[in-house]
C-alpha cells in the first residue's frame, strides 16, 4: 500500500468498518422486508455483495 504504517492501518480500519456496515445493512434489508419481493432481495444482496468487493480492495 503506502509507506506509512498509520495510513495503512487507518485505511484497513475504515475498510473493515465499511465491510461490517454494508453486511449489517444488507442483512437488515433482507430480514426486515415484509413482502420479500425481488427488489428487496436485490437491494439486500447488493449490500451484502459490496462487502466482498470492499474486502478485496482493502487487501490489495
N, C-alpha and C positions, 0 to 999 in steps of 0.2 A: 504494500500500500504506500504509505508515505514514510519518511524517515523519522517522524516524531512519534514517540510512544504514546503520549497523551492524545494526540489527534487520532491515532489508530484506535485507541481504547474508546474514545468518545464516539467515533463512527460506528464501531461494533455495538456499543451500548444502545445507541439510537436505533440501529437496525434491529437489534433484538427486541427492543420495546415496540417498534412498529410491527414486527412479526407477531408478537403476542397480542397486540391491539387488533390487528386485522383478523387473526384467528378467533378472538373473542367476538368481534363484530359479526363475522360470518356465521359462527355457531348461534349467536343470539338471533340473527335474522332467521336462520333455519328452524330453530326450536320454538320461536315465538310467533311465527306466521300462522294465522288462524286457518285460512284456506290455503293449503300448500300448493299453490299454483306453479306453473312453470316459471313465472317471473320471480317468485320468492326463492325457488331452487337456484335459479340463475344468479340472483343477487348474492345469496349465501355462498354458493360455490365460487363465485368470482372473488369474494373477500377471502375465502379460505385458500384459493389458488394464489392469491397475492403473497401469502406467507412463504410459499416455496420460492417464488422469484426474489423475494426480499432476502431470504437466506442465501440464495445463490449469489446475489450481488454483494453481500457482506463478506463472503468467504473469498471472493476473487480480488 
